[in-house]
């Protein structure tokens, strides 16, 4: 890593680096929300940005080129463009991102999203509404904003310095940027510079959160410029499962630390594609298991275009990374047992608002909008909205039990005076987001939405009649192990299952004791240890006790409750009968024979596998097959279509092309992964294991199923070299 020339060089808390120069600050890399750091510095928000060679951190799951909010700040507050130094391919990718975020989709085809087409209440002319927000006074003329009004590009090529005021910025063949001013070299930014303070999820958390039947957890209530607040996002809990709404960056990681299993947060509603609303969605996709993404095709396609441009992964592969559910407008949708309604709010790009009902209690989230009856009337007079749309906008559902409403800065957001003028009983039921406390007038009766799990707002509803079996089935369906079983096995599983509650410190399984049961965790965390050494931790949906199914040997490890734990317990004989002559029997038998601490340690050597969750590692163990020492040598020949991928635990593998050595792979390396993306395409290299190599094989179909269940791994492997 090289970035240490000038005393004026600073690493920002949220990521990226800035250097003081004669021409002002220059920022290298722009992870999400770094504007909140620079706003608090004496020099303020930079105008000049250098894009790092990689525009997206696959490890962290977010952009390193988030320039949307620096653009807003420089344009609206300083009346100037930002200046971006990047390569030509980066310019094209960034233009795609910025145009989607600033102006919305270039082409619109959304009539089919509405249950009754143009006759559906609230049917908008999205193009006219977007153009209205885009039109403003710009340098003395009222006209639509263009990309040239907000950003200037300076293209970098090796050996050709970019001149900017008193600056000279040069890119070399290795991807290093050198920044000079009249005082000399101020900084050198190498391509391998670590720009992000990595936040690893703590899957060994002793906290446990038991979700409500119906409730709302506000993850963040701030806006994109609020330095000390997380940007707006929430979880809507229905039947004790969570639907994340516009999750903020790092929210998914923080929730794991607080004891919320990713498996109960397997759905996201994406309201729109501004950076403070969609950045955490892509990060969540990278985390664990497959995510169901609820939104309209208009918003989804915009998200895919942005994500593809940021990650440099084709759009068709990005679409495969989620289970997309198209939301109809004008009719209710059942999600987790709750009834939801969606509509387009009034915003600068296509944005959906949310209503949810469960157990006769109801909530509404305005999403980003300009919710002002007078503004709707004005748009009607201008011909931007028709009578149908105007009346719909003016008929906001203020009667809901709980109201979450935004209150940002007009004209993109709702003026505070509109909300302060509402009747007292409405203000009592309303919680504000996209706002800071300083923006709320004293004595207004308005309040900011309280954030965090401990401030979850619960709506009192009666438990459904079958809540216990629903929880058991939810845990069963969360487990990929059972995915291939026929539906009729579900009833059988319910009949053989018992439940047990364990308090923290309870020894569930004692090393050396006979094994009589198979366990699946419904809630909470357990730790697995041997002779006082921690081997791993397990959480919701994880299972243990599989070795006792196939052997009478005593338990080989101790399992202890770290927190309050609720378990599904199945007796050994019942479990064996349940899995007999199924693929699960073969899988568990294989897992019981290969899973050990040594293999877990080997996985830590790989930059992708080391970040897998305990559950994902268990899934991986199910497909890792040791390669016998006598079957090494050439594993994949150049020109062959590989039928397997290989993981190198110890030793070395030579990589050759046209009989010329290219490199030597060491422990932790993966090769053969290109088959996931190129299908039957022949390998461009040959891979030959040295005699000291110890390898594990993953069959093509097995690996495909694994990455299908874990799309974040799929996306990370796309840029893998071999």
Secondary structure, 3 states (H helix, E strand, C coil): CCCCCCCCEEECCCCCEEECCCCCCEEECECCCCHHHHCCCCCCCCCEEECCCCCEECCCCEECECCHHHHHHHHHHCCCCEEEEECHHHHHHHHHHHHHHHHCCCCCCCHHHECCHHHCCCCCCHHHHHHHHHEEEECCEEEECCHHHCEEEEECECCECEEECCEEEEECCCCCEEEEECCEEEEEECCCCCCCCCCCCCCCCCCCCCCCCEEEEEEECECCCCCCCCECEEEEEECCEEEEECCCCCHHHHHHHCCCCHHHCCEEECCCCCHHHHHHHHHHHHHCCCEEEEECHHHHHHHHHHHHHHHCCCHHHHHHCEEEEECCECCCEEECCEEEEEEECCCCCCCEEEEEEECCEEEEECCCCCCCHHHHHHHHHHCCCCHHHHHHHHCCCCCCCEEEEECCCCCCCCCHHHHHCCCHHHHHCEEEECCCHHHCCCCCCCCECCECHHHCEECCCCCCCCHHHHHHHHHHHHCHHHCCCCCHHHHHHHHHCEEEEECCCCEEECCCCCCCEEEEEEECCEEEEECCEEEEEECCCCEECHHHHCCCCCCCCEEEECCCEEEEEEEHHHHHHHHCCCHHHHHHHHHHHHCCHHHHHHHCCCCCHHHCCHHHHHHHHCCCEECCHHHCEEEECCCCCCCEEEEEEECCEEEEECCEEEEEECCCCEECCCHHHHCCCCCCCEEEECCCCEEEEEEHHHHHHHHHHCHHHHHHHHCCCC
